[in-house]
């Protein structure tokens, strides 16, 4: 639905309907921060359900590599 949205406001409405906070200031930085918080919340929830935390680390590697490339 977000891909088919005709404007940023329509895409923001889809996110709001899916449980994200209201996007009063639709800026790339605000959106990135909101999605990062949601991703971290998912990792925390999964961390309580996964018997071995190292399994969850596999999914975080993508972001670790990106962060390392950004630092370089």
CHARMM-style PDB file with segment names, atoms N, HN, CA, C and O in Angstrom:
ATOM      1  N   UNK     1       0.820  -1.201   0.000  1.00  0.00      PROA
ATOM      2  CA  UNK     1       0.000   0.000   0.000  1.00  0.00      PROA
ATOM      3  C   UNK     1       0.856   1.253   0.000  1.00  0.00      PROA
ATOM      4  O   UNK     1       0.486   2.253  -0.615  1.00  0.00      PROA
ATOM      5  N   UNK     2       2.010   1.214   0.690  1.00  0.00      PROA
ATOM      6  HN  UNK     2       2.310   0.402   1.190  1.00  0.00      PROA
ATOM      7  CA  UNK     2       2.864   2.410   0.721  1.00  0.00      PROA
ATOM      8  C   UNK     2       3.446   2.697  -0.657  1.00  0.00      PROA
ATOM      9  O   UNK     2       3.582   3.857  -1.046  1.00  0.00      PROA
ATOM     10  N   UNK     3       3.785   1.655  -1.389  1.00  0.00      PROA
ATOM     11  HN  UNK     3       3.674   0.713  -1.073  1.00  0.00      PROA
ATOM     12  CA  UNK     3       4.350   1.840  -2.724  1.00  0.00      PROA
ATOM     13  C   UNK     3       3.334   2.495  -3.644  1.00  0.00      PROA
ATOM     14  O   UNK     3       3.692   3.294  -4.509  1.00  0.00      PROA
ATOM     15  N   UNK     4       2.071   2.155  -3.457  1.00  0.00      PROA
ATOM     16  HN  UNK     4       1.780   1.505  -2.754  1.00  0.00      PROA
ATOM     17  CA  UNK     4       1.015   2.694  -4.312  1.00  0.00      PROA
ATOM     18  C   UNK     4       0.527   4.066  -3.862  1.00  0.00      PROA
ATOM     19  O   UNK     4      -0.288   4.685  -4.546  1.00  0.00      PROA
ATOM     20  N   UNK     5       1.017   4.551  -2.717  1.00  0.00      PROA
ATOM     21  HN  UNK     5       1.679   4.048  -2.161  1.00  0.00      PROA
ATOM     22  CA  UNK     5       0.576   5.863  -2.222  1.00  0.00      PROA
ATOM     23  C   UNK     5       0.996   6.947  -3.203  1.00  0.00      PROA
ATOM     24  O   UNK     5       2.093   6.906  -3.759  1.00  0.00      PROA
ATOM     25  N   UNK     6       0.119   7.906  -3.406  1.00  0.00      PROA
ATOM     26  HN  UNK     6      -0.772   7.939  -2.955  1.00  0.00      PROA
ATOM     27  CA  UNK     6       0.380   8.983  -4.368  1.00  0.00      PROA
ATOM     28  C   UNK     6       1.106  10.167  -3.741  1.00  0.00      PROA
ATOM     29  O   UNK     6       1.561  11.065  -4.449  1.00  0.00      PROA
ATOM     30  N   UNK     7       1.215  10.170  -2.419  1.00  0.00      PROA
ATOM     31  HN  UNK     7       0.846   9.440  -1.843  1.00  0.00      PROA
ATOM     32  CA  UNK     7       1.909  11.267  -1.748  1.00  0.00      PROA
ATOM     33  C   UNK     7       2.542  10.755  -0.458  1.00  0.00      PROA
ATOM     34  O   UNK     7       2.237   9.660   0.015  1.00  0.00      PROA
ATOM     35  N   UNK     8       3.424  11.570   0.094  1.00  0.00      PROA
ATOM     36  HN  UNK     8       3.672  12.460  -0.290  1.00  0.00      PROA
ATOM     37  CA  UNK     8       4.047  11.220   1.372  1.00  0.00      PROA
ATOM     38  C   UNK     8       3.005  11.107   2.475  1.00  0.00      PROA
ATOM     39  O   UNK     8       3.120  10.267   3.368  1.00  0.00      PROA
ATOM     40  N   UNK     9       1.997  11.951   2.407  1.00  0.00      PROA
ATOM     41  HN  UNK     9       1.904  12.633   1.681  1.00  0.00      PROA
ATOM     42  CA  UNK     9       0.958  11.930   3.429  1.00  0.00      PROA
ATOM     43  C   UNK     9       0.170  10.616   3.397  1.00  0.00      PROA
ATOM     44  O   UNK     9      -0.180  10.073   4.444  1.00  0.00      PROA
ATOM     45  N   UNK    10      -0.106  10.112   2.197  1.00  0.00      PROA
ATOM     46  HN  UNK    10       0.179  10.554   1.346  1.00  0.00      PROA
ATOM     47  CA  UNK    10      -0.806   8.832   2.080  1.00  0.00      PROA
ATOM     48  C   UNK    10       0.051   7.696   2.624  1.00  0.00      PROA
ATOM     49  O   UNK    10      -0.462   6.801   3.295  1.00  0.00      PROA
ATOM     50  N   UNK    11       1.338   7.722   2.344  1.00  0.00      PROA
ATOM     51  HN  UNK    11       1.755   8.450   1.798  1.00  0.00      PROA
ATOM     52  CA  UNK    11       2.243   6.698   2.872  1.00  0.00      PROA
ATOM     53  C   UNK    11       2.308   6.782   4.396  1.00  0.00      PROA
ATOM     54  O   UNK    11       2.345   5.753   5.071  1.00  0.00      PROA
ATOM     55  N   UNK    12       2.323   7.989   4.936  1.00  0.00      PROA
ATOM     56  HN  UNK    12       2.293   8.825   4.387  1.00  0.00      PROA
ATOM     57  CA  UNK    12       2.341   8.169   6.384  1.00  0.00      PROA
ATOM     58  C   UNK    12       1.058   7.637   7.004  1.00  0.00      PROA
ATOM     59  O   UNK    12       1.088   7.075   8.099  1.00  0.00      PROA
ATOM     60  N   UNK    13      -0.060   7.806   6.322  1.00  0.00      PROA
ATOM     61  HN  UNK    13      -0.083   8.263   5.433  1.00  0.00      PROA
ATOM     62  CA  UNK    13      -1.334   7.308   6.823  1.00  0.00      PROA
ATOM     63  C   UNK    13      -1.305   5.783   6.924  1.00  0.00      PROA
ATOM     64  O   UNK    13      -1.842   5.213   7.873  1.00  0.00      PROA
ATOM     65  N   UNK    14      -0.682   5.126   5.952  1.00  0.00      PROA
ATOM     66  HN  UNK    14      -0.246   5.589   5.181  1.00  0.00      PROA
ATOM     67  CA  UNK    14      -0.563   3.668   5.983  1.00  0.00      PROA
ATOM     68  C   UNK    14       0.237   3.248   7.215  1.00  0.00      PROA
ATOM     69  O   UNK    14      -0.141   2.303   7.907  1.00  0.00      PROA
ATOM     70  N   UNK    15       1.326   3.936   7.486  1.00  0.00      PROA
ATOM     71  HN  UNK    15       1.633   4.703   6.923  1.00  0.00      PROA
ATOM     72  CA  UNK    15       2.128   3.611   8.671  1.00  0.00      PROA
ATOM     73  C   UNK    15       1.335   3.806   9.951  1.00  0.00      PROA
ATOM     74  O   UNK    15       1.421   2.989  10.868  1.00  0.00      PROA
ATOM     75  N   UNK    16       0.567   4.879  10.019  1.00  0.00      PROA
ATOM     76  HN  UNK    16       0.497   5.543   9.274  1.00  0.00      PROA
ATOM     77  CA  UNK    16      -0.246   5.146  11.204  1.00  0.00      PROA
ATOM     78  C   UNK    16      -1.273   4.040  11.401  1.00  0.00      PROA
ATOM     79  O   UNK    16      -1.512   3.609  12.529  1.00  0.00      PROA
ATOM     80  N   UNK    17      -1.878   3.581  10.319  1.00  0.00      PROA
ATOM     81  HN  UNK    17      -1.684   3.931   9.402  1.00  0.00      PROA
ATOM     82  CA  UNK    17      -2.864   2.503  10.399  1.00  0.00      PROA
ATOM     83  C   UNK    17      -2.228   1.189  10.851  1.00  0.00      PROA
ATOM     84  O   UNK    17      -2.916   0.310  11.371  1.00  0.00      PROA
ATOM     85  N   UNK    18      -0.923   1.058  10.654  1.00  0.00      PROA
ATOM     86  HN  UNK    18      -0.365   1.772  10.232  1.00  0.00      PROA
ATOM     87  CA  UNK    18      -0.214  -0.172  11.044  1.00  0.00      PROA
ATOM     88  C   UNK    18       0.373  -0.084  12.448  1.00  0.00      PROA
ATOM     89  O   UNK    18       1.107  -0.979  12.867  1.00  0.00      PROA
ATOM     90  N   UNK    19       0.061   0.982  13.179  1.00  0.00      PROA
ATOM     91  HN  UNK    19      -0.535   1.709  12.839  1.00  0.00      PROA
ATOM     92  CA  UNK    19       0.483   1.057  14.571  1.00  0.00      PROA
ATOM     93  C   UNK    19       1.637   1.986  14.868  1.00  0.00      PROA
ATOM     94  O   UNK    19       2.058   2.090  16.021  1.00  0.00      PROA
ATOM     95  N   UNK    20       2.162   2.664  13.865  1.00  0.00      PROA
ATOM     96  HN  UNK    20       1.821   2.580  12.929  1.00  0.00      PROA
ATOM     97  CA  UNK    20       3.236   3.615  14.112  1.00  0.00      PROA
ATOM     98  C   UNK    20       2.661   4.918  14.659  1.00  0.00      PROA
ATOM     99  O   UNK    20       1.478   5.210  14.486  1.00  0.00      PROA
ATOM    100  N   UNK    21       3.513   5.695  15.319  1.00  0.00      PROA
ATOM    101  HN  UNK    21       4.474   5.459  15.460  1.00  0.00      PROA
ATOM    102  CA  UNK    21       3.094   6.988  15.847  1.00  0.00      PROA
ATOM    103  C   UNK    21       2.647   7.911  14.721  1.00  0.00      PROA
ATOM    104  O   UNK    21       2.991   7.716  13.556  1.00  0.00      PROA
ATOM    105  N   UNK    22       1.881   8.910  15.099  1.00  0.00      PROA
ATOM    106  HN  UNK    22       1.602   9.069  16.046  1.00  0.00      PROA
ATOM    107  CA  UNK    22       1.435   9.931  14.136  1.00  0.00      PROA
ATOM    108  C   UNK    22       2.660  10.640  13.556  1.00  0.00      PROA
ATOM    109  O   UNK    22       3.594  10.973  14.285  1.00  0.00      PROA
ATOM    110  N   UNK    23       2.649  10.863  12.266  1.00  0.00      PROA
ATOM    111  HN  UNK    23       1.890  10.592  11.674  1.00  0.00      PROA
ATOM    112  CA  UNK    23       3.768  11.509  11.584  1.00  0.00      PROA
ATOM    113  C   UNK    23       3.428  12.970  11.324  1.00  0.00      PROA
ATOM    114  O   UNK    23       3.130  13.361  10.196  1.00  0.00      PROA
ATOM    115  N   UNK    24       3.478  13.758  12.370  1.00  0.00      PROA
ATOM    116  HN  UNK    24       3.721  13.441  13.287  1.00  0.00      PROA
ATOM    117  CA  UNK    24       3.130  15.169  12.212  1.00  0.00      PROA
ATOM    118  C   UNK    24       4.191  15.921  11.411  1.00  0.00      PROA
ATOM    119  O   UNK    24       3.863  16.825  10.643  1.00  0.00      PROA
ATOM    120  N   UNK    25       5.437  15.560  11.584  1.00  0.00      PROA
ATOM    121  HN  UNK    25       5.704  14.826  12.209  1.00  0.00      PROA
ATOM    122  CA  UNK    25       6.502  16.208  10.799  1.00  0.00      PROA
ATOM    123  C   UNK    25       7.162  15.137   9.946  1.00  0.00      PROA
ATOM    124  O   UNK    25       8.049  14.423  10.413  1.00  0.00      PROA
ATOM    125  N   UNK    26       6.740  15.029   8.732  1.00  0.00      PROA
ATOM    126  HN  UNK    26       6.020  15.610   8.353  1.00  0.00      PROA
ATOM    127  CA  UNK    26       7.225  14.001   7.833  1.00  0.00      PROA
ATOM    128  C   UNK    26       8.545  14.439   7.210  1.00  0.00      PROA
ATOM    129  O   UNK    26       8.580  15.045   6.139  1.00  0.00      PROA
ATOM    130  N   UNK    27       9.624  14.117   7.910  1.00  0.00      PROA
ATOM    131  HN  UNK    27       9.595  13.625   8.780  1.00  0.00      PROA
ATOM    132  CA  UNK    27      10.956  14.395   7.398  1.00  0.00      PROA
ATOM    133  C   UNK    27      11.717  13.069   7.346  1.00  0.00      PROA
ATOM    134  O   UNK    27      11.391  12.144   8.091  1.00  0.00      PROA
ATOM    135  N   UNK    28      12.710  12.965   6.490  1.00  0.00      PROA
ATOM    136  HN  UNK    28      12.975  13.715   5.885  1.00  0.00      PROA
ATOM    137  CA  UNK    28      13.480  11.714   6.433  1.00  0.00      PROA
ATOM    138  C   UNK    28      14.103  11.344   7.785  1.00  0.00      PROA
ATOM    139  O   UNK    28      14.125  10.170   8.154  1.00  0.00      PROA
ATOM    140  N   UNK    29      14.602  12.323   8.510  1.00  0.00      PROA
ATOM    141  HN  UNK    29      14.584  13.276   8.210  1.00  0.00      PROA
ATOM    142  CA  UNK    29      15.226  12.036   9.805  1.00  0.00      PROA
ATOM    143  C   UNK    29      14.196  11.513  10.803  1.00  0.00      PROA
ATOM    144  O   UNK    29      14.471  10.567  11.541  1.00  0.00      PROA
ATOM    145  N   UNK    30      13.019  12.121  10.827  1.00  0.00      PROA
ATOM    146  HN  UNK    30      12.796  12.890  10.228  1.00  0.00      PROA
ATOM    147  CA  UNK    30      11.965  11.672  11.740  1.00  0.00      PROA
ATOM    148  C   UNK    30      11.506  10.263  11.382  1.00  0.00      PROA
ATOM    149  O   UNK    30      11.335   9.425  12.267  1.00  0.00      PROA
ATOM    150  N   UNK    31      11.311  10.001  10.120  1.00  0.00      PROA
ATOM    151  HN  UNK    31      11.450  10.682   9.401  1.00  0.00      PROA
ATOM    152  CA  UNK    31      10.874   8.686   9.664  1.00  0.00      PROA
ATOM    153  C   UNK    31      11.928   7.629   9.976  1.00  0.00      PROA
ATOM    154  O   UNK    31      11.594   6.538  10.437  1.00  0.00      PROA
ATOM    155  N   UNK    32      13.190   7.944   9.730  1.00  0.00      PROA
ATOM    156  HN  UNK    32      13.461   8.831   9.355  1.00  0.00      PROA
ATOM    157  CA  UNK    32      14.274   7.006  10.012  1.00  0.00      PROA
ATOM    158  C   UNK    32      14.342   6.687  11.508  1.00  0.00      PROA
ATOM    159  O   UNK    32      14.517   5.530  11.891  1.00  0.00      PROA
ATOM    160  N   UNK    33      14.204   7.703  12.338  1.00  0.00      PROA
ATOM    161  HN  UNK    33      14.062   8.642  12.027  1.00  0.00      PROA
ATOM    162  CA  UNK    33      14.224   7.480  13.786  1.00  0.00      PROA
ATOM    163  C   UNK    33      13.064   6.615  14.240  1.00  0.00      PROA
ATOM    164  O   UNK    33      13.236   5.731  15.079  1.00  0.00      PROA
ATOM    165  N   UNK    34      11.900   6.860  13.699  1.00  0.00      PROA
ATOM    166  HN  UNK    34      11.760   7.578  13.018  1.00  0.00      PROA
ATOM    167  CA  UNK    34      10.719   6.096  14.065  1.00  0.00      PROA
ATOM    168  C   UNK    34      10.865   4.623  13.656  1.00  0.00      PROA
ATOM    169  O   UNK    34      10.528   3.727  14.430  1.00  0.00      PROA
ATOM    170  N   UNK    35      11.355   4.381  12.469  1.00  0.00      PROA
ATOM    171  HN  UNK    35      11.629   5.108  11.840  1.00  0.00      PROA
ATOM    172  CA  UNK    35      11.539   3.010  12.002  1.00  0.00      PROA
ATOM    173  C   UNK    35      12.638   2.301  12.793  1.00  0.00      PROA
ATOM    174  O   UNK    35      12.540   1.103  13.058  1.00  0.00      PROA
ATOM    175  N   UNK    36      13.682   3.038  13.167  1.00  0.00      PROA
ATOM    176  HN  UNK    36      13.762   4.012  12.951  1.00  0.00      PROA
ATOM    177  CA  UNK    36      14.744   2.449  13.989  1.00  0.00      PROA
ATOM    178  C   UNK    36      14.210   2.037  15.360  1.00  0.00      PROA
ATOM    179  O   UNK    36      14.571   0.977  15.872  1.00  0.00      PROA
ATOM    180  N   UNK    37      13.363   2.859  15.949  1.00  0.00      PROA
ATOM    181  HN  UNK    37      13.070   3.720  15.533  1.00  0.00      PROA
ATOM    182  CA  UNK    37      12.763   2.515  17.240  1.00  0.00      PROA
ATOM    183  C   UNK    37      11.883   1.278  17.116  1.00  0.00      PROA
ATOM    184  O   UNK    37      11.917   0.399  17.977  1.00  0.00      PROA
ATOM    185  N   UNK    38      11.107   1.210  16.060  1.00  0.00      PROA
ATOM    186  HN  UNK    38      11.079   1.924  15.360  1.00  0.00      PROA
ATOM    187  CA  UNK    38      10.230   0.052  15.854  1.00  0.00      PROA
ATOM    188  C   UNK    38      11.055  -1.213  15.649  1.00  0.00      PROA
ATOM    189  O   UNK    38      10.710  -2.271  16.174  1.00  0.00      PROA
ATOM    190  N   UNK    39      12.149  -1.111  14.884  1.00  0.00      PROA
ATOM    191  HN  UNK    39      12.429  -0.251  14.457  1.00  0.00      PROA
ATOM    192  CA  UNK    39      13.008  -2.273  14.650  1.00  0.00      PROA
ATOM    193  C   UNK    39      13.633  -2.740  15.956  1.00  0.00      PROA
ATOM    194  O   UNK    39      13.706  -3.942  16.213  1.00  0.00      PROA
ATOM    195  N   UNK    40      14.085  -1.802  16.784  1.00  0.00      PROA
ATOM    196  HN  UNK    40      14.026  -0.826  16.576  1.00  0.00      PROA
ATOM    197  CA  UNK    40      14.691  -2.160  18.066  1.00  0.00      PROA
ATOM    198  C   UNK    40      13.672  -2.811  18.991  1.00  0.00      PROA
ATOM    199  O   UNK    40      14.010  -3.739  19.726  1.00  0.00      PROA
ATOM    200  N   UNK    41      12.434  -2.339  18.963  1.00  0.00      PROA
ATOM    201  HN  UNK    41      12.159  -1.586  18.366  1.00  0.00      PROA
ATOM    202  CA  UNK    41      11.376  -2.943  19.784  1.00  0.00      PROA
ATOM    203  C   UNK    41      11.121  -4.392  19.353  1.00  0.00      PROA
ATOM    204  O   UNK    41      10.890  -5.263  20.192  1.00  0.00      PROA
ATOM    205  N   UNK    42      11.165  -4.641  18.045  1.00  0.00      PROA
ATOM    206  HN  UNK    42      11.353  -3.934  17.363  1.00  0.00      PROA
ATOM    207  CA  UNK    42      10.983  -6.006  17.544  1.00  0.00      PROA
ATOM    208  C   UNK    42      12.137  -6.884  18.024  1.00  0.00      PROA
ATOM    209  O   UNK    42      11.913  -8.015  18.456  1.00  0.00      PROA
ATOM    210  N   UNK    43      13.367  -6.377  17.955  1.00  0.00      PROA
ATOM    211  HN  UNK    43      13.549  -5.458  17.605  1.00  0.00      PROA
ATOM    212  CA  UNK    43      14.512  -7.152  18.431  1.00  0.00      PROA
ATOM    213  C   UNK    43      14.399  -7.460  19.920  1.00  0.00      PROA
ATOM    214  O   UNK    43      14.751  -8.558  20.350  1.00  0.00      PROA
ATOM    215  N   UNK    44      13.918  -6.518  20.702  1.00  0.00      PROA
ATOM    216  HN  UNK    44      13.632  -5.625  20.353  1.00  0.00      PROA
ATOM    217  CA  UNK    44      13.753  -6.751  22.135  1.00  0.00      PROA
ATOM    218  C   UNK    44      12.695  -7.818  22.388  1.00  0.00      PROA
ATOM    219  O   UNK    44      12.886  -8.694  23.231  1.00  0.00      PROA
ATOM    220  N   UNK    45      11.588  -7.750  21.667  1.00  0.00      PROA
ATOM    221  HN  UNK    45      11.433  -7.038  20.982  1.00  0.00      PROA
ATOM    222  CA  UNK    45      10.543  -8.770  21.817  1.00  0.00      PROA
ATOM    223  C   UNK    45      11.062 -10.147  21.423  1.00  0.00      PROA
ATOM    224  O   UNK    45      10.821 -11.133  22.119  1.00  0.00      PROA
ATOM    225  N   UNK    46      11.775 -10.207  20.305  1.00  0.00      PROA
ATOM    226  HN  UNK    46      11.971  -9.405  19.740  1.00  0.00      PROA
ATOM    227  CA  UNK    46      12.324 -11.488  19.863  1.00  0.00      PROA
ATOM    228  C   UNK    46      13.376 -12.004  20.833  1.00  0.00      PROA
ATOM    229  O   UNK    46      13.516 -13.213  21.018  1.00  0.00      PROA
ATOM    230  N   UNK    47      14.113 -11.096  21.450  1.00  0.00      PROA
ATOM    231  HN  UNK    47      14.000 -10.114  21.300  1.00  0.00      PROA
ATOM    232  CA  UNK    47      15.151 -11.495  22.391  1.00  0.00      PROA
ATOM    233  C   UNK    47      14.609 -12.269  23.575  1.00  0.00      PROA
ATOM    234  O   UNK    47      15.307 -13.108  24.144  1.00  0.00      PROA
ATOM    235  N   UNK    48      13.374 -11.994  23.950  1.00  0.00      PROA
ATOM    236  HN  UNK    48      12.807 -11.312  23.488  1.00  0.00      PROA
ATOM    237  CA  UNK    48      12.769 -12.729  25.060  1.00  0.00      PROA
ATOM    238  C   UNK    48      12.239 -14.089  24.613  1.00  0.00      PROA
ATOM    239  O   UNK    48      12.032 -14.972  25.446  1.00  0.00      PROA
ATOM    240  N   UNK    49      12.019 -14.270  23.319  1.00  0.00      PROA
ATOM    241  HN  UNK    49      12.187 -13.553  22.642  1.00  0.00      PROA
ATOM    242  CA  UNK    49      11.449 -15.515  22.809  1.00  0.00      PROA
ATOM    243  C   UNK    49      12.494 -16.482  22.261  1.00  0.00      PROA
ATOM    244  O   UNK    49      12.238 -17.683  22.173  1.00  0.00      PROA
ATOM    245  N   UNK    50      13.662 -15.972  21.895  1.00  0.00      PROA
ATOM    246  HN  UNK    50      13.870 -14.997  21.967  1.00  0.00      PROA
ATOM    247  CA  UNK    50      14.692 -16.806  21.279  1.00  0.00      PROA
ATOM    248  C   UNK    50      15.580 -17.384  22.381  1.00  0.00      PROA
ATOM    249  O   UNK    50      16.110 -16.639  23.206  1.00  0.00      PROA
ATOM    250  N   UNK    51      15.744 -18.701  22.398  1.00  0.00      PROA
ATOM    251  HN  UNK    51      15.314 -19.306  21.728  1.00  0.00      PROA
ATOM    252  CA  UNK    51      16.546 -19.309  23.468  1.00  0.00      PROA
ATOM    253  C   UNK    51      18.031 -18.931  23.420  1.00  0.00      PROA
ATOM    254  O   UNK    51      18.685 -18.861  24.461  1.00  0.00      PROA
ATOM    255  N   UNK    52      18.551 -18.692  22.243  1.00  0.00      PROA
ATOM    256  HN  UNK    52      18.019 -18.749  21.398  1.00  0.00      PROA
ATOM    257  CA  UNK    52      19.962 -18.328  22.092  1.00  0.00      PROA
ATOM    258  C   UNK    52      20.035 -16.977  21.381  1.00  0.00      PROA
ATOM    259  O   UNK    52      19.701 -16.879  20.201  1.00  0.00      PROA
ATOM    260  N   UNK    53      20.468 -15.944  22.091  1.00  0.00      PROA
ATOM    261  HN  UNK    53      20.740 -16.024  23.050  1.00  0.00      PROA
ATOM    262  CA  UNK    53      20.526 -14.595  21.548  1.00  0.00      PROA
ATOM    263  C   UNK    53      21.399 -14.453  20.324  1.00  0.00      PROA
ATOM    264  O   UNK    53      21.233 -13.511  19.550  1.00  0.00      PROA
ATOM    265  N   UNK    54      22.329 -15.378  20.136  1.00  0.00      PROA
ATOM    266  HN  UNK    54      22.463 -16.144  20.765  1.00  0.00      PROA
ATOM    267  CA  UNK    54      23.207 -15.303  18.964  1.00  0.00      PROA
ATOM    268  C   UNK    54      22.426 -15.481  17.666  1.00  0.00      PROA
ATOM    269  O   UNK    54      22.838 -14.980  16.620  1.00  0.00      PROA
ATOM    270  N   UNK    55      21.307 -16.188  17.729  1.00  0.00      PROA
ATOM    271  HN  UNK    55      20.973 -16.595  18.579  1.00  0.00      PROA
ATOM    272  CA  UNK    55      20.476 -16.343  16.532  1.00  0.00      PROA
ATOM    273  C   UNK    55      19.931 -14.997  16.083  1.00  0.00      PROA
ATOM    274  O   UNK    55      19.824 -14.735  14.885  1.00  0.00      PROA
ATOM    275  N   UNK    56      19.593 -14.160  17.022  1.00  0.00      PROA
ATOM    276  HN  UNK    56      19.680 -14.373  17.995  1.00  0.00      PROA
ATOM    277  CA  UNK    56      19.074 -12.838  16.706  1.00  0.00      PROA
ATOM    278  C   UNK    56      20.166 -11.919  16.158  1.00  0.00      PROA
ATOM    279  O   UNK    56      19.891 -11.026  15.357  1.00  0.00      PROA
ATOM    280  N   UNK    57      21.391 -12.142  16.590  1.00  0.00      PROA
ATOM    281  HN  UNK    57      21.615 -12.867  17.241  1.00  0.00      PROA
ATOM    282  CA  UNK    57      22.515 -11.316  16.116  1.00  0.00      PROA
ATOM    283  C   UNK    57      22.728 -11.437  14.614  1.00  0.00      PROA
ATOM    284  O   UNK    57      23.231 -10.506  13.984  1.00  0.00      PROA
ATOM    285  N   UNK    58      22.356 -12.558  14.039  1.00  0.00      PROA
ATOM    286  HN  UNK    58      21.947 -13.314  14.550  1.00  0.00      PROA
ATOM    287  CA  UNK    58      22.497 -12.754  12.587  1.00  0.00      PROA
ATOM    288  C   UNK    58      21.707 -11.689  11.834  1.00  0.00      PROA
ATOM    289  O   UNK    58      22.160 -11.184  10.806  1.00  0.00      PROA
ATOM    290  N   UNK    59      20.527 -11.350  12.345  1.00  0.00      PROA
ATOM    291  HN  UNK    59      20.160 -11.760  13.180  1.00  0.00      PROA
ATOM    292  CA  UNK    59      19.690 -10.366  11.665  1.00  0.00      PROA
ATOM    293  C   UNK    59      20.188  -8.941  11.880  1.00  0.00      PROA
ATOM    294  O   UNK    59      19.851  -8.050  11.100  1.00  0.00      PROA
ATOM    295  N   UNK    60      20.975  -8.714  12.909  1.00  0.00      PROA
ATOM    296  HN  UNK    60      21.249  -9.438  13.542  1.00  0.00      PROA
ATOM    297  CA  UNK    60      21.513  -7.381  13.163  1.00  0.00      PROA
ATOM    298  C   UNK    60      22.775  -7.100  12.354  1.00  0.00      PROA
ATOM    299  O   UNK    60      23.176  -5.942  12.230  1.00  0.00      PROA
ATOM    300  N   UNK    61      23.405  -8.127  11.804  1.00  0.00      PROA
ATOM    301  HN  UNK    61      23.079  -9.067  11.905  1.00  0.00      PROA
ATOM    302  CA  UNK    61      24.670  -7.935  11.083  1.00  0.00      PROA
ATOM    303  C   UNK    61      24.533  -6.946   9.939  1.00  0.00      PROA
ATOM    304  O   UNK    61      25.435  -6.141   9.704  1.00  0.00      PROA
ATOM    305  N   UNK    62      23.426  -6.995   9.230  1.00  0.00      PROA
ATOM    306  HN  UNK    62      22.694  -7.648   9.421  1.00  0.00      PROA
ATOM    307  CA  UNK    62      23.224  -6.081   8.109  1.00  0.00      PROA
ATOM    308  C   UNK    62      23.411  -4.638   8.573  1.00  0.00      PROA
ATOM    309  O   UNK    62      24.063  -3.842   7.897  1.00  0.00      PROA
ATOM    310  N   UNK    63      22.841  -4.308   9.717  1.00  0.00      PROA
ATOM    311  HN  UNK    63      22.311  -4.954  10.266  1.00  0.00      PROA
ATOM    312  CA  UNK    63      22.912  -2.944  10.224  1.00  0.00      PROA
ATOM    313  C   UNK    63      24.297  -2.643  10.797  1.00  0.00      PROA
ATOM    314  O   UNK    63      24.772  -1.511  10.699  1.00  0.00      PROA
ATOM    315  N   UNK    64      24.942  -3.634  11.387  1.00  0.00      PROA
ATOM    316  HN  UNK    64      24.556  -4.554  11.467  1.00  0.00      PROA
ATOM    317  CA  UNK    64      26.292  -3.430  11.899  1.00  0.00      PROA
ATOM    318  C   UNK    64      27.258  -3.124  10.758  1.00  0.00      PROA
ATOM    319  O   UNK    64      28.090  -2.224  10.867  1.00  0.00      PROA
ATOM    320  N   UNK    65      27.145  -3.874   9.667  1.00  0.00      PROA
ATOM    321  HN  UNK    65      26.469  -4.606   9.578  1.00  0.00      PROA
ATOM    322  CA  UNK    65      28.011  -3.622   8.509  1.00  0.00      PROA
ATOM    323  C   UNK    65      27.749  -2.237   7.926  1.00  0.00      PROA
ATOM    324  O   UNK    65      28.686  -1.521   7.573  1.00  0.00      PROA
ATOM    325  N   UNK    66      26.505  -1.870   7.829  1.00  0.00      PROA
ATOM    326  HN  UNK    66      25.743  -2.451   8.116  1.00  0.00      PROA
ATOM    327  CA  UNK    66      26.172  -0.539   7.314  1.00  0.00      PROA
ATOM    328  C   UNK    66      26.760   0.541   8.217  1.00  0.00      PROA
ATOM    329  O   UNK    66      27.335   1.512   7.726  1.00  0.00      PROA
ATOM    330  N   UNK    67      26.620   0.382   9.526  1.00  0.00      PROA
ATOM    331  HN  UNK    67      26.153  -0.407   9.925  1.00  0.00      PROA
ATOM    332  CA  UNK    67      27.154   1.377  10.451  1.00  0.00      PROA
ATOM    333  C   UNK    67      28.679   1.460  10.343  1.00  0.00      PROA
ATOM    334  O   UNK    67      29.246   2.551  10.408  1.00  0.00      PROA
ATOM    335  N   UNK    68      29.337   0.324  10.179  1.00  0.00      PROA
ATOM    336  HN  UNK    68      28.876  -0.562  10.126  1.00  0.00      PROA
ATOM    337  CA  UNK    68      30.804   0.330  10.034  1.00  0.00      PROA
ATOM    338  C   UNK    68      31.211   1.054   8.739  1.00  0.00      PROA
ATOM    339  O   UNK    68      32.171   1.825   8.733  1.00  0.00      PROA
ATOM    340  N   UNK    69      30.479   0.804   7.649  1.00  0.00      PROA
ATOM    341  HN  UNK    69      29.700   0.178   7.653  1.00  0.00      PROA
ATOM    342  CA  UNK    69      30.779   1.474   6.395  1.00  0.00      PROA
ATOM    343  C   UNK    69      30.558   2.981   6.533  1.00  0.00      PROA
ATOM    344  O   UNK    69      31.318   3.772   5.976  1.00  0.00      PROA
ATOM    345  N   UNK    70      29.538   3.372   7.259  1.00  0.00      PROA
ATOM    346  HN  UNK    70      28.921   2.728   7.711  1.00  0.00      PROA
ATOM    347  CA  UNK    70      29.258   4.789   7.459  1.00  0.00      PROA
ATOM    348  C   UNK    70      30.381   5.450   8.230  1.00  0.00      PROA
ATOM    349  O   UNK    70      30.791   6.563   7.900  1.00  0.00      PROA
ATOM    350  N   UNK    71      30.879   4.783   9.246  1.00  0.00      PROA
ATOM    351  HN  UNK    71      30.546   3.879   9.514  1.00  0.00      PROA
ATOM    352  CA  UNK    71      31.982   5.333  10.038  1.00  0.00      PROA
ATOM    353  C   UNK    71      33.246   5.505   9.201  1.00  0.00      PROA
ATOM    354  O   UNK    71      33.972   6.489   9.345  1.00  0.00      PROA
ATOM    355  N   UNK    72      33.498   4.534   8.323  1.00  0.00      PROA
ATOM    356  HN  UNK    72      32.908   3.735   8.206  1.00  0.00      PROA
ATOM    357  CA  UNK    72      34.693   4.621   7.474  1.00  0.00      PROA
ATOM    358  C   UNK    72      34.539   5.736   6.462  1.00  0.00      PROA
ATOM    359  OT1 UNK    72      35.440   5.968   5.657  1.00  0.00      PROA
TER     360      UNK     72
END
